[in-house]
Amino acid sequence: MKKFGRLLVLAMVSSLLAACQSGLRSEGLPRGEAAYSVVPAADAAPKPQAYRIGPGDLLSVQVFQEPELSSDKVQVDDAGRIQLPLAGDILAVGLSTPELSRVIAERLGRDFLRSPQVAVAVVSPREQTIAVEGEVKLPGVYKVSPSDTLLSAIARAQSPTNVAQLDEIIVFRFVNGQRMGARFDLRDIRAGRAPDPQVLAGDVIVVGFSSLKGVYRDILQAAPLLNVFTQF
């Protein structure tokens, strides 16, 4: 019976190891110093640029001496577009307020107004969030501020689990319209051996899974039921 128990546990270990092969793949992502070219450290991050309009923003659009064409409540839809009288459908996402003002003025000036003066302002900005996924205790979407870093973001998710792969912390970010990723070692950041990268709204942070730790965790949970763990 004891021999059967040992064989059963070994079979379970083999099965778990095979299942772990489908985990997070990060071999091709930059790491070390190269990772900071994608996700800069907090003290080296570029200075904030002009606010870029995004889905969910509430705008004020004022056309000088044209109250019928003005509004204090212009919502940017999920596709990043707005609808305005005469100007019609306009793609606003990614533009600053001065840039959008010029686009609207150009539209109105084509056929309707002579030298229109347009002022756009953000009345209520969209919520700035990041997502933290993978081996953290409380995965989810969290609000982000300009001072947030990778450490603070993971702390909001109540830290990594006991089976997290701490050198497999991946940050995904859109850079110039392309989705890019960078790999960080949380142990080095915590110890001060590597800078703490700044996180930005829209980032997705994924904490990897340690297959070895996961296997032993599952064995420990199953062993009391099998009553054979002490036989190793």
RAMO-V445102 format. One record per run of one state. SS is the DSSP state (~ for helix, > for strand, _ for the rest). FROM is the first residue (numbers start at 1). TO is the last residue. Records with the same first field share a line. If there is no record, write none. Layout:
SS=FROM-TO ; FROM-TO
//
This chain:
_=1-1 ; 23-29 ; 38-40 ; 45-57 ; 64-66 ; 70-70 ; 76-80 ; 85-87 ; 92-96 ; 112-117 ; 125-128 ; 135-135 ; 137-139 ; 144-148 ; 157-159 ; 161-163 ; 176-177 ; 185-185 ; 191-196 ; 199-203 ; 210-210 ; 227-228 ; 232-232
~=2-22 ; 32-37 ; 42-44 ; 67-69 ; 97-111 ; 150-156 ; 186-190 ; 211-226 ; 229-231
>=30-31 ; 41-41 ; 58-63 ; 71-75 ; 81-84 ; 88-91 ; 118-124 ; 129-134 ; 136-136 ; 140-143 ; 149-149 ; 160-160 ; 164-175 ; 178-184 ; 197-198 ; 204-209
//
